[in-house]
Amino acid sequence: MLSGPSFDRKIMLQRFTYTTDEGSGEQVKTWGTLGPVDGIWASRRDVSDGERMASSEIAAEITTRFTIRYDSAWSDLSPLDRLIHEGRTYDIVGAKESTQGRRQFIEISARARAE
């Protein structure tokens, strides 16, 4: 029998939006929280870590897979969204419905700088 993920980590999902600055009337980039403000329970599995060279600068990255319970509020996650876990901001690379059951879990692949 397959065992489900261990939801022992709290994450925050954020979606990129624009708001209008009341003073200037300009469009301002902001991040709005998806789901409860105290976070979403998730499981975490580090997939890889490594270094890459960009603009003569070495950057260490970590790729992590988070699994969360399915909810229509975040079923459309995309690389335009981001994830925050333990103070580190992760760029979402992809999100898909888990193969463990229809509309049970969402697997999120995310990448962050390993600082």
C-alpha positions, 0 to 999 in steps of 0.5 A: 500500500502506498503511503501518503506524503508527510505534511510536516512543513509550512509554506506560503504560496504567493501570486504576482499581481499589480495594484494601483498606487493611490498617490501616483496612479502607477501600476505597482508589482505586489505579491498576494498570498494564496490560502491561509496567511499562517501557511499551508501544510506541505511535505518537502523533498530536496531533489538536487543542488548545484552551482551554475555560472551566470554573468561571471558569478557563481550561484548555488541553487537547490531544487525542491519538490513540495507536495500539498493537498489539492485545493481549487484556490491554488490548482492553477499554480504556475512559474509566475507564482512563488513559494516561501519556506523557512524564510527562503523564497523559491521560484516555482518551476512547475506544478502538477496534479500528483499521480497518487490520486485525482485531485488529492495532491499537487506537486510543486517543483521549485528552485531557490538560491542556496545561500 
